[in-house]
Amino acid sequence: MKNYRIRWTDGHDREFEEFHAITENFYNQLVGGPQNRQSFVPGNQSKDVKYAMIVYSKDDVPVACSGLKEHGNGDVEIKRVWVQPPFRGHHLATFMMRELESFAREHGYKRTVLMTRERMGYAIKLYEGLGYKRIENYPPYQHMDDSVCYSKDLR
């Protein structure tokens, strides 16, 4: 996407941490408050993201983010696919997912995994449209009723 550029960093990056805070607030609102996410939060810290992607507009404004967290056995977990509301509808999430997959493949990962929530139909439609298959919920999501997990083989 010619009007955007990507910067790779890690989960300790200030801009990524700002996006992480925005997504935390969004998810808290989605589920009715932080008290309903207590079992989810420990596995979703920005500092655990090994590779963070920040997408900038042509005006050099950070407009989207995502990250990769090592998951073990050749897997990497896709985290925090987020596009700021004014920039939605321009296929940035699809662009980011393809970039994440390519980056993961280039770094030797064999499979991507991710978790979303049943109520996030637009995210499920995106992932399934990109070839992700629903899998059994993996830790720490295995006991979270609203969670759904997906994977995609990168080989």
N, C-alpha and C positions, 0 to 999 in steps of 0.2 A: 504494500500500500504506500504509494509514493508520497502522500501527505503526512506520513507518520514515520517516526524513527524509534528504534528500540535501544534501551540501555540495559545491559545486564549488570547486576550487582548481587547483593545478598540480603538476608533478612534483617541485618543490622543497619541498613541504609535508612537515613532520615526520611526520604520521600516514601520509601516502601512502608516504613513504620506509620507514616501519616495515612497512607491508603489502608493499612491494616486496621487502624483505629476507625476509619470510616466504615469498613466492612463489619467490624465488631458491632458498631452501633446499628447497622442495617440488620444483622442477624439477631441481635437482641430484640429489636422491634418486631421482626418476623415471628419470633416464637413467644412473644409476650413478656420479655424482660430477661435480664442476665441470670436470674434464678433458675430459668428453664434451660440453661445451657451449661450448668456447672460441670457436668461430666464431659462435655465437649471441649471446653476451653483448654485444659492442660495439653491436649494433643495439637493445638492450633496456635502456637506462639510464633510471632514473626521471627524471633531469633533462631528458630529451627529450620527456616527456609534456607537451603543451601544456595540456590540460584533464584534470584528475583528479577523479574522483567518489568521494566517501567516503559510505557509507551508515551511518546510526546507528540503533540500536534505540530503542524508546520510553524506555529508561533512559539514553539518550545515550551508548551504548557503540558505538565503531566496529566494525561487523560485516562489512563488505564494501567492495570497491573496484573500480575500473576506470579506464581512461584513454583519451585520444585523442591520437594523435601524427600530425602532418601528414605526408602521404605524397606530395603533389604531384599535379598535374593534376586538382584537385578532389576527390582522395581523402583520407580520413583513416583511420588504422589504429587499430583497437580493441586495447587492450593490457590485460593483467592483470585479466581478469574473475575475481575471487576472492571467495568467501564463506567466512567462518570456519566450520570444521566444526560447531560447535554450532548454527549458524543455517541449515544446508543443509536442503533439503527443503521450503522455504517459498516457492519460486519467486522468490527474490531475484535469481538470475542472469537470468531472463527479464525481470523488472522493470528491472534495470540495462541490459540490452541495448536494451530499448524506449526507455529514457531517453537512452541514448547516441545512438541513431539520431535521436531527436527533436532533441536538442541539436545534433548534427552538421548536420542539415537546417536548423535555425534559423540556424546559423553559415555557411551557404552551401556546405557540402560536398555533392557529388553522389553519392558512393559511399563505403561503408565497406568496408574490407578487414581481414582478420585471418589469423593463423596459429595453428594448434594442432598437436598431434601425433597420429599415427594411433592410438596406444595410448589416447588420451583419448576413448573412445567416447561418454561422457556429454556431453562438450563438443560433439562432432560432431553428436550427436542434437539438442542444444539449437539449434545454429546452423542446421542443416538445417530444423528445425521452425519456425524464424523466417524461413525463405525465403532463406537464404544458399545460394549456388551455389559449388561447387568450381571453382577457377581454377588456372591454372598458377602454380607457386610464384614469388613475386616476390622481388627482392633484399631482404635478404641470405639468404633461405631457399632459393634456387633449387638449391643443391647439398646440401641437408640431407635425407637419405633418409627420415627419420621425420616430416618436416614436411608438413602439408597446409594450403593456403591457400583462403580463401573470400572472396566479395564479395557485396554487396547494393546495388543501385541505390536511391538515396534519392529519386529524382524521381517 
